[in-house]
C-alpha cells in the first residue's frame, strides 16, 4: 500500500487518473504522483501544481496578486489555504481544485497550467461535482450550491466558467454535491 509522507502536508483530497495520482494538501499545494508499472503500490512524486517556474513567472507581474487575509497579498496562481477537494474531467483534460480560500482553480492536466481562477463563494468550498455538458457544481460553507458552465474562449485551448445560477440557500454548510449523469 502506498503511504504519502506527512512531511508534505496533510492530504485533504485524492483523485486518480490512469497512471497518475493528484493529491490536495493542507498547505494549499497539489502534488502529482506517478504509479510504477512494475510495482503498482509504489508512487513517485513528479512535482507540484503550480510548477515552480510558473509560480515565479506569475510573481513578477503585480496584476497577478490578490489580497488575502490581514491585508496580505499572494499570487493568484496558487491556493493560499487548504485544497479541500479535487475533481477530474478526463475527457476535457482538466483538473479542478477547490479550496478553503473560496476559489476554484482550473488546471490543464497535460502541462499543469492554471487556466482559470474563480472566486466562487463567500466561504470555504467543500465540494464540487462535474456534470454533463461542461457544467460544474460547487457547494460551500456559505450555505449555497452554484452551477457553472465551461466555455471555450478559442484562445489556445483556454476555458472560462460562467455562473449560471445559485441552486440552493440552506441553513447550514453544503458539504457534499453529487450529480447524476442521467439527470
LORO-627909 format. One line per field, with one value per residue (C-alpha): residue number from 1; x negated, y, z. Coordinates in pm, whole numbers, always signed. Example, Ala and Ser with C-alpha at 12.3 -4.5 7.8 and 13.67 -1.06 7.14 Angstrom:
<sites>
k = c(1:2)
c1 = c(-1230:-1367)
c2 = c(-450:-106)
c3 = c(+780:+714)
</sites>
This chain:
<sites>
k = c(1:2:3:4:5:6:7:8:9:10:11:12:13:14:15:16:17:18:19:20:21:22:23:24:25:26:27:28:29:30:31:32:33:34:35:36:37:38:39:40:41:42:43:44:45:46:47:48:49:50:51:52:53:54:55:56:57:58:59:60:61:62:63:64:65:66:67:68:69:70:71:72:73:74:75:76:77:78:79:80:81:82:83:84:85:86:87:88:89:90:91:92:93:94:95:96:97:98:99:100:101:102:103:104:105:106:107:108:109:110:111:112:113:114:115:116:117:118:119:120:121:122:123:124:125:126:127:128:129:130:131:132:133:134:135:136:137:138:139:140:141:142:143:144:145:146:147:148:149:150:151:152:153:154:155:156:157:158:159:160:161:162:163:164:165:166:167:168:169:170:171:172:173:174:175:176:177:178:179:180:181:182:183)
c1 = c(+0:-126:-195:-215:-474:-349:-640:-448:-139:+186:+366:+722:+816:+709:+808:+673:+623:+492:+120:+118:+248:+324:+329:+458:+293:+349:+61:+253:+45:+144:-110:-134:-242:-313:-234:-503:-409:-644:-535:-177:-195:-497:-436:-695:-634:-655:-611:-360:-90:-153:-504:-773:-868:-504:-476:-795:-688:-349:-500:-684:-363:-184:+155:+126:+157:+476:+536:+591:+641:+493:+408:+152:+130:+34:+2:+343:+191:+196:+428:+332:+540:+611:+706:+1027:+1142:+1014:+1220:+1104:+1268:+1051:+1242:+1163:+816:+898:+835:+1047:+914:+1128:+1004:+1093:+965:+1309:+1169:+1186:+877:+892:+576:+484:+352:+115:-109:+5:+104:+365:+631:+857:+904:+1266:+1374:+1670:+1815:+1817:+1680:+1476:+1563:+1629:+1741:+1754:+1918:+1866:+2190:+2280:+2210:+1931:+2133:+1963:+2149:+1990:+2103:+1976:+1975:+2162:+2471:+2506:+2474:+2375:+2384:+2108:+2087:+1748:+1695:+1405:+1257:+1094:+751:+502:+749:+831:+1154:+1362:+1650:+1962:+2201:+2536:+2728:+2733:+2940:+2978:+2952:+2987:+2944:+2608:+2290:+2307:+2058:+2129:+2260:+2344:+2470:+2629:+2526:+2885:+3017)
c2 = c(+0:+348:+587:+962:+1123:+1354:+1587:+1712:+1833:+1670:+1515:+1655:+1520:+1246:+1182:+903:+931:+634:+641:+947:+1043:+1403:+1493:+1816:+1926:+2137:+2362:+2470:+2263:+1997:+1721:+1486:+1124:+856:+493:+238:-17:-269:-206:-70:+9:+239:+600:+853:+1223:+1405:+1755:+2010:+2220:+2500:+2431:+2645:+2810:+2909:+3047:+3253:+3380:+3489:+3654:+3912:+4081:+4287:+4229:+3858:+3933:+3920:+4044:+3773:+3780:+4053:+4281:+4034:+3955:+3641:+3524:+3429:+3121:+2902:+2834:+3012:+2782:+2406:+2230:+2066:+1885:+1769:+1659:+1534:+1572:+1329:+1383:+1757:+1704:+1932:+1906:+2121:+2215:+2375:+2542:+2693:+3016:+3038:+2970:+2704:+2666:+2503:+2318:+2167:+1820:+1786:+2076:+2164:+2516:+2713:+2803:+2995:+3103:+3156:+3339:+3106:+3154:+3375:+3098:+2777:+2546:+2194:+2004:+2003:+1776:+1765:+1739:+1668:+1920:+2106:+2203:+2233:+2230:+2377:+2352:+2579:+2663:+2979:+2751:+2767:+2542:+2713:+2594:+2699:+2642:+2580:+2777:+2773:+3115:+2994:+3125:+2839:+2598:+2839:+2799:+3009:+2927:+3139:+3134:+3002:+3018:+2956:+2644:+2643:+2854:+2641:+2680:+2506:+2443:+2233:+1952:+1723:+1776:+1476:+1494:+1204:+1151:+1054:+1395)
c3 = c(+0:-84:+201:+147:+371:+650:+565:+262:+447:+548:+248:+216:-130:-372:-733:-955:-1330:-1530:-1440:-1211:-871:-772:-402:-245:+77:+387:+277:-36:-279:-529:-576:-874:-838:-1099:-1035:-1111:-1377:-1218:-856:-851:-479:-532:-629:-740:-687:-1021:-886:-768:-928:-998:-1116:-954:-1284:-1347:-994:-1031:-1374:-1236:-929:-1144:-1262:-991:-1159:-1068:-696:-492:-140:+118:+494:+713:+417:+283:-85:-272:-631:-772:-940:-628:-335:-14:+207:+221:-103:+15:-297:-636:-936:-1270:-1609:-1804:-2128:-2121:-1972:-1679:-1305:-1073:-731:-462:-153:+178:+18:-157:-505:-773:-990:-1332:-1441:-1778:-1692:-1988:-1883:-1526:-1633:-1444:-1700:-1464:-1104:-1000:-683:-650:-300:+8:+231:+205:-85:+39:-268:-644:-897:-1270:-1462:-1822:-2097:-1919:-1612:-1274:-941:-627:-265:+9:+378:+270:+253:-127:-431:-757:-1117:-1359:-1737:-1901:-2220:-2462:-2530:-2851:-2747:-2722:-2566:-2284:-2093:-1862:-1634:-1620:-1325:-1448:-1120:-749:-682:-310:+2:+310:+685:+709:+512:+195:+248:-49:-402:-622:-980:-1166:-1527:-1605:-1497)
</sites>
